[in-house]
């Protein structure tokens, strides 16, 4: 019997694979489709030929080749993180995968000896990250699947992750902490001056609901918590949703907030 990725090849699986290939031709990798009011609505509209969400995307090994790399877009984060670490001993990273920033930034930053770096991600990534930390003998990196599993941190970091979070967003997560962070560093986030919305992204092996933020609302949500916007920067990256030209923009955005 023929097998595909270790599973028996059936007519239903062949049909699903063909549907997947056709859809990927119509909607290439990382392309977007539709405008929705909620994650749940986006999920209901997703084609049924792929799993939904990162936890089902078999993504644990996606970034292993980048664990010791630093990208051009990382340098604003490195600049502000270096300064923030002068009075900080803990980092809570939203969506840090298996430790891409933790391992990569260590090439250019000297972490405090007593630093604790906690990553919050989906359960499959948590398991892979814990295994990698054990393999590398790292004891100051921890993984949790829910923000409520920690009381807070001196620094909150989010690099290209907030768009995949349903609710609450970063202000809600910080607002629930017992220990309020001194520093909030956000990078590679889809922010524009139009109405906030949800779309659906094809990440290859799955579809993911994807949040686009209104700039004013995003900044105001953190200002209300007692933070000042210190710096903002942009990375050129066109964003388009077919049939919705008014939702288009050409840059993703980063922010550095500091507690007043």
C-alpha positions in Angstrom: 0.0 0.0 0.0 1.3 3.5 -0.9 1.9 5.7 2.1 2.1 9.5 2.3 4.1 10.9 5.4 3.7 7.5 7.0 -0.1 7.3 6.4 -1.9 5.0 4.0 -2.8 6.8 0.7 -6.6 6.7 0.2 -8.8 8.3 -2.4 -10.0 10.8 0.2 -6.4 11.8 1.1 -5.5 12.2 -2.6 -8.6 14.4 -3.2 -7.7 16.5 -0.1 -4.1 16.9 -1.3 -5.3 18.0 -4.8 -7.6 20.5 -3.2 -4.8 21.8 -1.1 -2.5 22.2 -4.1 -5.2 24.0 -6.1 -6.0 26.4 -3.2 -2.2 27.1 -2.7 -2.1 28.1 -6.4 -5.0 30.4 -5.9 -3.8 31.7 -2.5 0.1 31.5 -2.2 2.0 30.9 0.9 1.4 33.7 3.5 -1.4 35.2 1.4 -4.6 36.5 3.0 -8.3 36.0 2.3 -11.4 37.6 3.7 -12.2 40.2 6.3 -13.9 39.0 9.5 -15.1 40.4 12.8 -13.6 37.6 15.0 -11.2 34.7 15.0 -14.2 32.3 15.3 -15.8 33.8 12.1 -12.4 33.5 10.2 -12.1 29.9 11.3 -15.6 29.0 10.1 -14.7 30.5 6.7 -11.5 28.6 6.3 -11.3 25.9 3.6 -11.6 22.5 5.2 -8.6 21.0 3.5 -6.0 22.2 6.1 -5.8 22.3 9.9 -6.4 25.5 11.7 -3.8 27.4 13.8 -0.2 27.1 14.7 -0.7 24.3 17.2 -1.9 22.0 14.3 0.7 23.3 11.8 3.6 21.0 12.6 5.8 24.0 12.9 8.2 22.9 15.7 11.2 22.6 13.3 10.4 25.6 11.1 13.0 28.0 12.7 15.8 25.6 13.9 18.0 26.9 11.1 17.6 30.5 12.4 18.4 29.9 16.1 21.8 31.5 15.8 20.8 34.2 13.3 19.9 37.9 13.7 17.9 39.5 11.0 18.0 43.2 9.9 14.6 43.7 11.4 15.8 42.5 14.8 18.2 45.4 15.4 15.7 48.0 16.7 14.6 45.3 19.2 18.3 44.6 20.1 18.9 48.3 20.7 16.1 48.8 23.1 16.5 45.4 24.7 20.1 46.0 25.6 19.1 49.2 27.5 16.1 47.5 29.1 18.2 44.7 30.5 20.2 47.2 32.6 17.4 47.2 35.1 15.6 44.0 34.3 16.0 40.3 35.2 13.0 38.7 33.6 11.5 38.6 30.1 8.1 37.3 29.1 8.0 36.7 25.3 4.7 36.3 23.6 5.0 33.7 20.8 8.8 33.2 20.9 8.6 29.8 19.3 11.3 27.4 20.5 13.6 30.3 21.5 14.5 32.0 18.2 15.2 35.4 19.8 16.6 34.0 23.0 19.3 32.0 21.2 19.9 34.4 18.4 20.2 37.6 20.5 22.7 35.8 22.8 25.3 36.3 20.1 25.1 40.1 20.5 23.8 40.7 24.0 25.2 39.7 27.4 22.3 38.4 29.4 22.4 38.9 33.2 23.4 35.8 35.0 20.1 35.6 36.8 17.9 36.4 33.8 14.8 34.3 33.4 13.3 34.3 29.8 9.8 32.8 29.6 8.2 32.1 26.3 4.4 31.7 25.8 3.4 29.7 22.8 1.1 26.9 21.7 1.5 23.5 23.4 3.3 21.7 20.5 5.9 24.5 20.5 6.2 24.5 24.3 7.1 20.8 24.2 9.7 21.3 21.4 11.2 24.3 23.1 11.6 22.5 26.4 13.3 19.6 24.6 15.7 21.9 22.9 16.5 23.7 26.1 17.3 20.4 27.7 19.4 19.4 24.8 21.4 22.6 25.0 21.6 22.6 28.8 19.8 25.9 29.2 18.1 26.4 32.5 17.1 30.1 32.3 14.6 29.7 29.5 11.1 28.5 30.3 8.0 27.7 28.3 4.3 28.2 29.1 1.1 27.7 27.0 -0.9 30.4 28.8 -0.1 33.9 29.9 -1.8 33.2 33.2 0.9 30.7 34.0 3.2 33.6 35.0 2.8 36.6 37.3 4.6 39.0 35.0 8.1 40.1 34.0 10.3 43.2 33.8 10.2 43.1 30.0 7.4 42.0 27.6 8.6 41.1 24.2 6.5 40.2 21.1 8.1 39.7 17.7 5.7 38.9 14.9 3.3 37.2 17.2 0.5 39.5 18.3 -1.4 39.1 15.1 -2.0 35.4 15.9 -3.5 36.0 19.3 -7.3 35.9 19.7 -8.1 37.6 23.0 -6.8 39.3 25.0 -4.2 41.2 23.0 -1.0 42.5 24.5 -2.6 45.2 26.7 -5.0 42.6 28.2 -2.1 40.2 28.9 -0.1 42.9 30.6 -3.1 44.2 32.5 -3.7 40.8 34.1 -0.1 40.5 35.4 0.5 40.9 39.1 4.0 42.3 38.3 3.6 45.1 35.7 6.5 45.2 33.1 8.8 48.2 33.0 9.4 47.7 29.3 7.2 46.6 26.3 8.9 45.9 23.0 6.8 44.9 20.0 8.1 44.1 16.5 6.9 43.1 13.0 3.2 43.8 13.8 0.5 44.6 11.2 -0.6 48.0 12.2 -2.2 50.7 10.0 -4.5 53.7 10.3 -7.7 52.0 9.2 -10.2 49.9 10.9 -9.0 46.9 12.9 -10.0 43.5 11.5 -9.3 39.8 11.3 -8.3 38.0 8.1 -7.2 34.5 7.3 -3.6 33.6 6.4 -2.3 30.6 4.5 0.9 29.5 6.4 1.4 26.5 4.2 0.4 23.6 6.4 -2.5 25.3 8.1 -4.8 28.4 8.0 -4.5 30.9 10.8 -6.8 33.7 11.8 -4.7 36.9 11.6 -5.3 40.2 13.4 -4.6 43.6 11.9 -4.5 46.5 14.4 -5.5 50.1 14.2 -2.5 52.2 15.1 -4.2 54.7 17.4 -6.1 52.0 19.3 -3.0 49.9 19.7 -1.0 52.7 21.2 -3.9 54.0 23.3 -4.4 50.5 24.9 -0.9 50.6 26.4 -1.0 54.3 27.3 -4.1 53.6 29.4 -2.0 51.1 31.4 0.6 53.7 32.2 3.1 53.4 29.4 4.7 56.0 27.2 5.6 55.4 23.6 9.3 56.0 23.4 10.0 54.8 19.8 8.4 53.3 16.7 9.9 51.9 13.5 8.8 50.2 10.3 9.8 47.4 8.1 8.8 47.4 4.4 6.3 44.6 3.9 3.3 45.0 1.6 0.0 43.7 3.0 -2.9 43.0 0.7 -6.3 41.3 1.1 -7.8 40.6 -2.3 -11.0 42.5 -2.8 -10.3 44.9 0.1 -8.0 47.7 -1.2 -8.9 49.9 1.8 -7.3 47.4 4.1 -3.9 47.6 2.4 -0.6 49.0 3.8 3.1 48.7 3.0 4.9 48.5 6.3 4.8 46.4 9.4 5.6 48.3 12.7 7.6 48.0 15.8 7.2 49.9 19.1 9.0 50.5 22.4 6.9 51.5 25.4 8.3 52.3 28.9 6.3 52.5 32.1 5.8 56.0 33.3 
